[in-house]
């Protein structure tokens, strides 16, 4: 882990073991994974105690090796489970979710990157929970327009794809990805179906400058992104990238104000903000903003 001393506004959140155990038991019973566990999210107790979780489909082995991510990397040994979409839908219904978030590891080993599996999961959720909002947080599918269209044509309510960091740091933080590819994905989704709300997220603390963050925000807005989350990068393991800077809360507030001036429907910015954290509340805020505009 980083040898940097944690500032007063960054403290380890206490884990509610009963909430962790309850949700994990439900997931394991259906052989499902949550991104909350896989990425050691600092908010996982908050989400689990609220009865929410972000489902991670397509297995738990990622074909890429981003320096910030805690997922296992390598070549997945198993194809996607045909039972998984139904298992996700049934589990979400059992949990009584009103806003379901579905994400995945990168599956560059699959011809469509797992796009069809996303679409089948959305369809299963629609059938089981027609009143629930569905949010997907997808990989970049290597920029494959057919794959992106496959997911968008399934009509999720929210299409999230994180750029993660500023363009200059991509080779260091997110090798195998491209900032331009990610913004092009968001633009394409809006062209396919303007009714889908687009969303993206940035992490700070990698050594980016304020101007670089603002420029990235501007480019996301130009791409039609409507919801933006900005959070502090926290090193998930000793073999991962170290934190360069713990960004002060006042800077996060400045980014929020700038984002709102750019015209985002909602900007959630703070040290513990994560892309899927309290996604239902973020979506509700954005919806209200959209109604006012």
Protein Blocks (a to p, Z undefined) as FASTA:
>chain_A
ZZbdcdfklccddddfklmmmmmmmmmmnopacfklmnopaklmmmmmnopacddeeija
dfbdcfkbcbdcdjdfbdcdfklmmmmmmmmmmnopabdcddddddfkbmnlommmmmmm
mmmmmmmmmmbccdddddeknopaklmmmmmmnopabdcddehiafklmmmmmghiafkl
mmmmmmmmmmmmmmbccdddddehihpafklmmmmmmmmmmnopabdcddddddfbfkbc
cdfbdcdfklmmmmmmmmmmnopabdcddfklcfkgoklmmmmmmmmmmmmZZ
